[in-house]
Amino acid sequence: MQKTKSHKVTYQWQTVLFIASILAIVLNLALSFFHLSSIAGYSLHDIPLFIVIATGGLPLIFQILRKLFQGNFGADLLAALALITAVVLGEYLAAVLIILMLSSGQVLEDYAKRKASSVLLALSQRMPSNAHRKQGEKIEEILLSNVQINDVIVIYPHETATVDGVVIEGQSSMDESYLTGEPYRVSKAPGTKVLSGAINGESVLIVQAERLPADSRYASIMQVMQEAEQKRPTMRRLGDQIAIVFVPIAFIFALVTWFLTGDLTKFLSVLVVATPCPLLIAIPITIISAISMAAKRGIIIKDPTVLERLPTCRTAIFDKTGTLTYGQPELTEIIPAEGIKKEDVLQRTASIERYSKHPLASAIIQASQKLNLPLLQATSVSEKPGQGLTGKVENHTITITHRKSLLKINPKIETILPPISPGLECMVLEDDCYAATFHFRDAPRKEGKSFISHLKPSHQFQKIMLVSGDRESEVSYLAKLLDITEVLASQSPEQKLAIVQSETKKAPTLFMGDGINDAPALAVATVGIAFGQNSNITAEAAGAVIMDNSLIKVDELIHISKSMRQIALQSAGGGMILSIIGMGFAASGFITPVMGALLQEAIDILAIINALRMTLGGKVEIDLPLLKT
């Protein structure tokens, strides 16, 4: 938190300095126009410039010198040399113009850092500042920070859960999609867990707090946001890499000019024109444009490294559930008991499942709808945690439960149950007699095959792997559907980590996952992308988070990163070429220091206009045929 406050203060100071520089220049020009007299030998019109140089220029120089002693020979080193020379020569207007360039670059860089987590910040603002604490029959409103472990908290309908805890009274359902990435509501009853940040349904829930708000799931996401603000845009590092070559050349050119002409003013003019402001300003603006464009499409760029590295990745490694699949079961098979018709048991089961919020309920209902089976009147519907769903349909008592619960009640029934198969299953009883087994599979994303097949020809990926903790049969089934040949199943988090580390040594690697067990692999991959927000741990480990559960968004991110890299290099390269041309005119005496500063500002404007092309264009090119139809 302290670092976040420090960044905020720095950002505010740089903004004030930027504005002050502009005002000082305007005042200087206005006072010069009216030819006001001198004071103590100094022109009155120079006083605004002195103030900015003293209050802003000196701290900037100290910052840059500190970077220099740390071995960071960045693009702003040349500007610092030009600023010192301008002050020594009395070229105060040129000095303030240089301060303007430096402060504007740092403002934009700080803004890029803050912008990277703006969407996560919007999510954090959903959390109420107060909680409803119940003591006996009394309910009082308290500050969220005052909630203690074991406090009894009331969550009203449609409110956001303020604590991580366990339900002790009431039945409802909660939308945990922003936390889990799963698109269905989760049933809540006494004994079930509640996550802070989840949205309550239609009924009141009484929850006992199990964690302090500062240690909650939501607080962990806040920590991710704060760390995102502190990350340095990596494309600025690219600017520094260019500066490592450009700065010595420009400085030597200026020294040679001074040596040959003996004119220190020409030395200053060359330095001012050579100040690589396209690296200081245009590249951060390109980053901001790319981050903004991605955020509008439901993609959070937590680490701008992603934008630079993604186009270089040559190996793609994917997790299975929730990444290449929807994370939403689909009914694939009904195995009825002897004398039971599939359609009858499906119709009756669906008729009571419509009152359930269980993840398998929607799969059963959708299967009945495909067969045009009308839902029947159901009564006495009850769903108790651990006991399954029961209800009466056409004078039959229907019970939907799982194998373990059924065997616990009646171990002998195992002889008539079908063998365990891959995927999910549930058991249906009619009047307490075994009626059917329903099998479910997690359906692959409809765009999955198109996405996987286009990675090699369109984005130069050379290797595609499916690495999952699921069983061999499930993973192989999906791999066959998506034409993925390199498959590793039943992998632990440690094994996933080792695989990604090994592949990253061979080539830059993209890893995509959505579960807590994917976090280590996401952290060590060249680029880690979290699909949805299945856990705050996953989001923290990833460099980017795809909020909308679609592989199409991944394709958009690849194209955004390609465009950003190209435009950033164009802005930097074009700016350097124009600066070199200007240096030649400055060495020849055709450009004064002030003219050089103004010329550099013109070069900046051209570079900025080019950098803003992503934002102004608005569209993102994609390759997937699914989106083009």
Residue pairs with C-beta under 8 A, 6 or more apart in sequence:
1 226
3 226
3 230
4 226
4 229
4 230
7 110
7 113
7 114
7 229
7 230
10 110
11 107
11 110
11 111
11 114
14 103
14 106
14 107
14 110
15 107
17 52
17 55
17 56
17 60
17 99
17 103
18 100
18 103
18 104
18 107
20 51
20 52
20 55
20 56
21 52
21 56
21 96
21 97
21 99
21 100
21 103
22 100
23 48
24 48
24 49
24 51
24 52
24 96
25 48
25 49
25 93
25 96
25 97
25 100
27 45
27 48
28 45
28 46
28 48
28 49
28 93
28 96
29 45
30 45
31 43
31 44
31 45
31 48
32 43
32 45
36 43
36 44
36 45
37 44
38 44
39 47
42 50
46 92
49 92
49 93
49 95
49 96
50 92
52 96
52 99
53 87
53 92
53 95
53 96
53 99
56 99
56 103
57 83
57 87
57 95
57 96
57 99
60 80
60 83
60 99
60 102
60 103
61 80
61 83
61 84
64 74
64 76
64 77
64 79
64 80
65 80
67 74
67 76
67 77
68 77
72 240
73 240
73 243
73 244
73 247
74 239
74 240
74 243
75 239
75 240
75 242
75 243
75 246
75 247
75 276
75 279
75 280
76 102
76 105
76 280
77 243
77 247
78 243
78 247
78 250
78 251
78 271
78 274
78 275
78 276
79 98
79 101
79 102
79 275
79 276
79 277
79 280
80 102
81 251
81 271
82 94
82 98
82 268
82 271
82 272
82 274
82 275
83 95
83 98
83 99
83 102
85 264
85 267
85 268
85 271
86 92
86 94
86 95
86 98
86 268
86 272
86 593
87 95
89 264
89 265
89 268
89 593
91 265
91 268
91 593
91 594
93 594
93 597
94 268
94 272
94 593
94 594
94 596
94 597
97 272
97 594
97 597
97 598
97 601
98 272
98 275
98 597
101 275
101 277
101 280
101 281
101 597
101 600
101 601
101 604
102 280
104 280
104 281
105 277
105 280
105 281
105 284
106 280
108 281
108 284
108 285
108 288
109 232
109 233
109 236
109 280
109 284
111 284
111 288
112 233
112 284
112 287
112 288
112 291
112 304
113 229
113 230
113 231
113 232
113 233
114 229
115 288
115 291
115 292
115 295
116 228
116 229
116 231
116 233
116 291
116 300
116 301
116 302
116 303
116 304
117 224
117 225
117 226
117 228
117 229
117 300
117 302
118 295
119 295
119 300
119 547
120 221
120 224
120 225
120 228
120 300
120 302
121 225
123 178
123 197
123 221
124 218
124 221
124 222
124 225
126 160
126 197
127 144
127 160
127 162
127 196
127 197
127 218
128 144
128 159
128 160
128 162
129 143
129 144
130 141
130 142
130 143
130 144
130 162
131 141
131 142
131 143
131 144
131 147
131 153
131 162
131 163
132 139
132 140
132 141
132 153
132 154
132 155
132 156
133 139
133 140
133 141
133 142
133 147
133 151
133 152
133 153
133 154
134 152
134 153
134 154
134 206
135 152
139 154
144 162
144 213
145 213
145 214
147 153
147 162
147 163
147 209
147 212
147 213
148 209
148 212
149 209
149 210
149 211
149 212
150 208
150 209
151 163
151 208
151 209
152 168
152 206
152 207
152 208
152 209
153 162
153 163
153 165
153 206
153 207
153 208
153 209
154 204
154 205
154 206
154 207
155 161
155 162
155 194
155 200
155 204
155 205
155 206
155 207
156 200
156 204
157 172
157 200
157 201
157 202
157 203
157 204
158 199
158 200
158 201
158 202
159 199
159 200
160 196
160 197
160 198
160 199
160 200
161 174
161 194
161 195
161 196
161 197
161 198
161 199
161 200
161 207
162 196
162 213
163 194
163 196
163 207
163 209
163 210
163 211
163 213
163 216
164 193
164 194
164 195
164 196
164 209
164 210
164 211
164 215
164 216
164 217
165 193
165 194
165 207
165 208
165 209
165 210
165 211
166 191
166 192
166 193
166 194
166 207
166 208
166 210
167 188
167 189
167 190
167 191
167 192
167 193
167 194
167 205
167 206
167 207
168 190
168 206
168 207
168 208
169 190
169 205
169 206
170 188
170 189
170 190
170 203
170 204
170 205
170 206
171 187
171 188
171 189
171 190
171 203
172 187
172 188
172 200
172 201
172 202
172 203
172 204
172 205
173 185
173 186
173 187
173 188
173 201
173 202
173 357
174 185
174 186
174 188
174 194
174 195
174 198
174 199
174 200
174 201
175 185
175 198
175 199
175 201
176 182
176 185
176 186
176 195
176 198
177 183
177 184
177 532
178 197
178 533
179 195
179 197
179 198
179 217
179 533
179 534
179 535
179 536
180 532
180 533
180 534
180 535
181 322
181 327
181 514
181 531
181 532
181 533
181 534
181 549
182 322
182 327
182 328
182 359
182 532
182 534
183 326
183 327
183 328
183 549
184 328
184 357
184 359
184 362
185 201
185 357
186 198
186 357
186 359
187 356
187 357
187 358
187 383
188 194
188 201
188 205
189 383
189 384
189 385
190 385
191 385
191 386
192 385
194 205
194 207
195 217
195 218
196 213
196 216
196 217
196 218
196 219
197 217
197 218
197 221
213 219
217 536
220 536
220 537
220 540
221 533
221 536
221 539
223 536
223 540
224 302
224 536
224 539
224 540
227 302
227 540
228 302
228 303
231 302
231 303
231 304
231 305
233 283
233 284
233 287
233 304
234 303
234 304
234 305
234 307
234 308
234 309
235 283
235 284
235 286
235 287
235 304
235 307
235 308
235 564
235 565
235 568
236 279
236 283
236 284
236 287
238 283
238 308
238 568
238 569
238 572
239 276
239 279
239 280
239 283
239 572
240 279
242 276
242 279
242 572
242 576
243 276
243 279
246 274
246 276
246 576
247 276
250 270
250 271
250 274
250 276
250 579
250 583
251 271
251 274
253 270
253 274
253 583
253 587
254 267
254 270
254 271
254 274
254 583
255 267
257 263
257 266
257 267
257 270
257 586
257 587
258 264
258 266
258 267
261 587
261 589
263 589
265 592
265 593
266 586
266 587
266 589
268 593
268 596
269 586
269 587
269 591
269 592
269 593
269 595
269 596
270 583
270 586
270 587
270 596
272 586
272 593
272 596
272 597
272 600
273 579
273 582
273 583
273 585
273 586
273 591
273 596
273 599
273 600
274 579
274 580
274 582
274 583
275 579
275 600
276 572
276 575
276 576
276 579
277 575
277 600
277 601
277 603
277 604
277 607
278 571
278 572
278 574
278 575
278 576
278 579
278 603
278 604
278 607
279 572
279 575
281 604
281 607
281 608
282 568
282 571
282 572
282 575
282 604
282 607
282 608
282 610
282 611
283 568
283 571
283 572
283 611
285 608
285 611
285 612
286 564
286 567
286 568
286 571
286 611
286 614
287 304
287 307
287 564
287 568
289 564
289 611
289 612
289 613
289 614
289 615
290 301
290 304
290 307
290 560
290 561
290 563
290 564
290 614
291 301
291 304
291 307
292 615
293 560
293 614
293 615
293 618
293 620
294 300
294 301
294 544
294 556
294 557
294 560
295 301
297 548
297 553
297 556
297 620
298 546
298 547
298 548
298 553
299 544
299 545
299 546
299 547
299 553
299 556
299 557
299 560
300 544
300 545
300 547
301 307
301 543
301 544
302 539
302 542
302 543
302 544
302 545
303 543
303 544
305 527
305 543
306 527
306 529
306 543
306 544
306 557
306 561
307 560
307 561
307 564
307 565
308 561
308 565
309 508
309 526
309 527
309 561
310 510
310 527
310 557
310 558
310 561
310 562
311 459
311 558
311 561
311 562
311 565
312 508
312 526
313 461
313 507
313 508
313 509
313 510
313 526
313 527
314 460
314 461
314 462
314 463
314 507
314 508
314 509
315 461
315 462
315 463
315 464
315 465
315 503
315 504
315 506
315 507
315 508
315 509
315 510
316 455
316 461
316 463
316 464
316 465
316 509
316 510
316 512
317 464
317 465
317 466
317 467
317 499
317 500
317 503
317 509
317 510
317 511
317 512
317 521
317 525
318 324
318 464
318 465
318 466
318 467
318 484
318 511
318 512
318 513
319 467
319 468
319 496
319 511
319 512
319 513
319 514
319 515
319 518
320 442
320 466
320 468
320 470
320 474
320 475
320 478
321 327
321 442
321 468
321 470
321 514
321 515
322 514
322 515
322 531
322 532
322 534
322 549
323 512
323 513
323 514
323 531
324 444
324 445
324 448
324 452
324 466
324 478
324 482
324 551
325 442
325 443
325 444
325 445
325 448
325 478
326 442
326 443
326 444
326 445
326 549
327 442
327 514
327 532
327 549
328 359
328 362
328 363
328 442
328 443
329 359
329 360
329 363
329 423
329 424
329 440
329 441
329 442
329 443
330 363
330 366
330 440
330 441
330 442
330 443
331 360
331 363
331 364
331 366
331 367
331 438
331 439
331 440
332 423
332 439
332 440
332 441
333 438
333 439
334 342
334 345
334 346
334 436
334 437
334 438
334 439
335 418
335 436
335 437
335 439
336 342
336 345
336 435
336 436
337 416
337 433
337 434
337 435
337 436
340 430
340 435
340 436
342 436
343 371
343 373
345 428
345 430
345 435
345 436
346 364
346 367
346 368
346 371
346 373
347 368
347 373
347 374
347 375
347 376
348 376
348 393
348 394
348 396
348 398
348 430
349 364
349 368
349 398
349 400
349 428
349 436
349 438
350 364
350 365
350 367
350 368
350 373
350 375
351 375
351 376
351 377
351 378
351 391
351 393
351 398
352 378
352 381
352 389
352 390
352 391
352 393
352 398
352 400
353 360
353 361
353 364
353 365
353 389
353 400
354 361
354 365
354 375
354 378
355 378
355 381
355 383
355 389
355 391
356 383
356 389
358 383
358 389
360 424
360 426
360 438
360 440
363 440
364 438
365 375
368 375
376 393
376 394
377 393
378 391
378 392
378 393
379 391
379 392
380 390
380 391
380 392
381 389
381 390
381 391
382 389
382 390
382 391
383 389
383 390
386 405
387 401
387 405
388 399
388 400
388 401
388 402
388 405
389 399
389 400
389 401
390 397
390 398
390 399
390 400
391 397
391 398
392 398
396 430
396 431
397 429
397 430
397 431
397 432
398 428
398 429
398 430
399 428
399 429
399 432
400 426
400 427
400 428
400 429
401 426
401 427
401 429
402 425
402 426
402 427
403 417
403 420
403 425
403 427
406 413
406 417
406 427
406 429
406 434
407 413
407 414
413 434
416 434
417 427
417 434
417 437
418 437
421 439
422 441
422 471
422 473
422 474
422 477
423 439
423 440
423 441
423 442
423 474
424 439
424 440
424 441
424 442
425 437
425 438
425 439
425 440
426 437
426 438
426 440
427 434
427 436
427 437
427 438
428 434
428 435
428 436
428 437
428 438
429 435
441 474
441 477
442 474
444 478
444 481
444 482
445 451
445 550
445 551
446 626
447 550
447 551
447 552
447 624
447 626
447 627
448 481
448 482
448 551
449 481
449 482
449 483
450 624
450 625
450 626
451 551
451 552
451 554
451 555
451 624
452 464
452 482
452 483
452 484
453 483
454 555
454 623
454 624
455 461
455 464
456 462
456 464
458 623
459 558
459 623
461 510
462 507
463 486
463 503
463 507
464 484
464 486
465 484
465 486
465 487
465 488
465 499
465 503
466 475
466 478
466 479
466 482
466 484
466 486
466 487
466 488
467 487
467 488
467 491
467 496
467 499
467 500
467 521
468 474
468 475
468 488
468 489
468 490
468 491
469 489
469 490
469 491
469 492
469 493
469 496
469 515
469 517
470 489
470 490
471 489
471 490
472 489
472 490
474 489
475 487
475 488
475 489
475 490
476 487
476 489
478 484
479 485
479 487
488 495
488 499
491 499
492 517
493 517
493 518
493 519
493 520
493 521
494 520
496 517
496 518
496 520
496 521
497 520
497 521
497 524
499 521
500 509
500 511
500 521
500 524
500 525
501 524
503 509
504 524
504 525
504 526
508 526
508 527
509 525
509 526
509 527
510 525
510 526
510 527
510 529
511 518
511 521
511 522
511 525
511 527
511 528
511 529
512 528
512 529
512 530
512 531
512 554
513 519
513 521
513 522
513 528
513 530
513 531
513 538
514 530
514 531
514 532
514 534
514 538
515 534
515 535
515 538
516 534
516 535
516 537
516 538
518 530
518 538
518 541
519 535
519 537
519 538
519 540
519 541
520 541
521 528
522 528
522 529
522 530
522 538
522 541
522 542
522 543
523 541
527 543
527 544
528 541
528 542
528 543
528 544
529 542
529 543
529 544
529 545
529 546
529 554
529 557
530 538
530 539
530 541
530 542
530 544
530 545
530 546
531 546
531 549
532 545
532 546
532 547
532 549
533 539
533 545
533 547
539 545
544 557
546 553
546 554
546 557
547 553
551 624
552 622
552 624
552 626
552 627
555 622
555 623
555 624
556 620
556 622
559 620
559 621
559 622
559 623
560 614
560 620
563 614
563 621
564 614
567 610
567 611
567 613
567 614
568 611
570 610
571 607
571 608
571 610
571 611
572 607
574 606
574 607
574 610
575 603
575 604
575 606
575 607
578 603
578 606
579 600
579 603
582 591
582 596
582 599
582 600
582 603
585 591
586 596
591 599
622 628
